Amino acid sequence: MISDVSFPRINGVSTSIQTFRRDLERLGHTSELIAPDYPAAAGSTAAPDPARDPTIHRVPSLPVPRDPEDRLMRRAAIRQLLPRLKQRSFDVVHVQTPFVAHYAGLELARRLSIPVVETYHTYFEEYLHHYVPFVPRGLMRFAARRFTCSQGNRVDALVAPSHPMKEALEAYGVTTPIVVVPTGLEEDRFDRGDGDAFRRRLGIAPDAPVVVHVGRIAFEKNVEFLLHVFRRVYEQLPRAVLLVAGEGPALAHCRRLAAQLGIGQSTHFVGYLKRERELLDCYRAGDVFAFASRTETQGLVLLEAMAQGVPVVSTAHMGTREVLGPARGCAIAPDDEDTFARILAQLLQDFAARQRLGEEAAAYAATWSAREMAHKLATLYGRTISGAIAPAGSLAA
């Protein structure tokens, strides 16, 4: 595998890579990862020390302008890995991100004479305009579609984390075969967190209504919308608390907005949390998990919250629409602040409804097995390696 991001950089791509690699290994498949190095100052205690894992090749990298979280791998350093990679007799290259990793992955596959698979993790059509605001949104969407189509048609197979994402790729004109393989939940995601301890740490009363949101604090994640929603909830429930876990380029903006809305004292931005325990404790500290991103290709945090028995209130777009489709353990809300806030406030005040939805949520999350998803991915690898890939669009989802 090759990726422009991995732990200790925390996001959905990093989580997906780690989850699949662990379960592929449990199924008897070996994998190695090429990823950027991360200076100690930019690292996080939320992930194990990558230097201790001999299956991860850390590539010298440069900082990305205006984005202190990410790194830019050096292509020359990736090429220097070729003699070692040739000795390992790999069967397939799996590209995880569309930047340096995409082009380097294609080159490695060609030099190693093996096929290449790529996962489309990011819905760029609804992403790029947040970072290039001076370019008309319609033009950025057009550019994102052309960029995606160009890259997607250069690999042997594509992985989409959800059916809506697969449909979008096909609408763009991608003709490469696409298979839907979501990231599953590992067994440890069902270990119950200690929500009471997390509340005590932050000085939150045991009986205070708590809303939790977990995710990268970026403009495309629509956290600003949730802050406006919570202000309306707070007006009805003045003891309510909002927990926001994660960091990102919009963090300073969101802190300022919370203060401007008068909810600064009731909103806790808790940063990145260790996945092993702290994150589970944070989920469990909530009475309800709230989410409103329009750009998710899956929405793994929804399932992680559900695995903790926490009901979800969320909008339903792209990947989140697929997760929430059966309407188990959740309440689907519209992109309307007043209605979203009303649904959220009602659930916060209805213990019986929360308990029922929480039980539903845990049972539903259990159907998203990481091992089953890894088996689907391994099957795709096998079909790609053997040249048995079906015509575009006909792979079993």
HELIX and SHEET records of a PDB file:
HELIX    1   1 GLY A   12  ARG A   26  1                                  15    
HELIX    2   2 ALA A   40  ALA A   42  5                                   3    
HELIX    3   3 PRO A   50  ARG A   52  5                                   3    
HELIX    4   4 ARG A   75  ARG A   79  1                                   5    
HELIX    5   5 LEU A   82  ARG A   88  1                                   7    
HELIX    6   6 VAL A  100  LEU A  112  1                                  13    
HELIX    7   7 PHE A  124  GLU A  126  5                                   3    
HELIX    8   8 LEU A  128  HIS A  130  5                                   3    
HELIX    9   9 ARG A  137  GLY A  152  1                                  16    
HELIX   10  10 HIS A  163  TYR A  172  1                                  10    
HELIX   11  11 GLU A  187  PHE A  190  5                                   4    
HELIX   12  12 GLY A  195  LEU A  202  1                                   8    
HELIX   13  13 PHE A  219  LYS A  221  5                                   3    
HELIX   14  14 VAL A  223  GLN A  236  1                                  14    
HELIX   15  15 LEU A  251  GLN A  260  1                                  10    
HELIX   16  16 GLY A  264  SER A  266  5                                   3    
HELIX   17  17 GLU A  278  ALA A  285  1                                   8    
HELIX   18  18 LEU A  300  ALA A  307  1                                   8    
HELIX   19  19 MET A  318  LEU A  324  1                                   7    
HELIX   20  20 GLU A  337  LEU A  348  1                                  12    
HELIX   21  21 PHE A  351  ALA A  365  1                                  15    
HELIX   22  22 ALA A  370  SER A  386  1                                  17    
SHEET    1   A 2 LEU A  33  PRO A  36  0                                        
SHEET    2   A 2 ILE A  56  VAL A  59  1                                        
SHEET    1   B 2 SER A  61  VAL A  64  0                                        
SHEET    2   B 2 ASP A  67  MET A  73 -1                                        
SHEET    1   C 4 VAL A  93  VAL A  95  0                                        
SHEET    2   C 4 VAL A 116  THR A 119  1                                        
SHEET    3   C 4 ALA A 157  ALA A 160  1                                        
SHEET    4   C 4 ILE A 178  VAL A 180  1                                        
SHEET    1   D 6 THR A 267  GLY A 271  0                                        
SHEET    2   D 6 VAL A 241  ALA A 245  1                                        
SHEET    3   D 6 VAL A 210  VAL A 214  1                                        
SHEET    4   D 6 VAL A 288  PHE A 291  1                                        
SHEET    5   D 6 VAL A 312  SER A 314  1                                        
SHEET    6   D 6 CYS A 330  ILE A 332  1                                        
END                                                                             
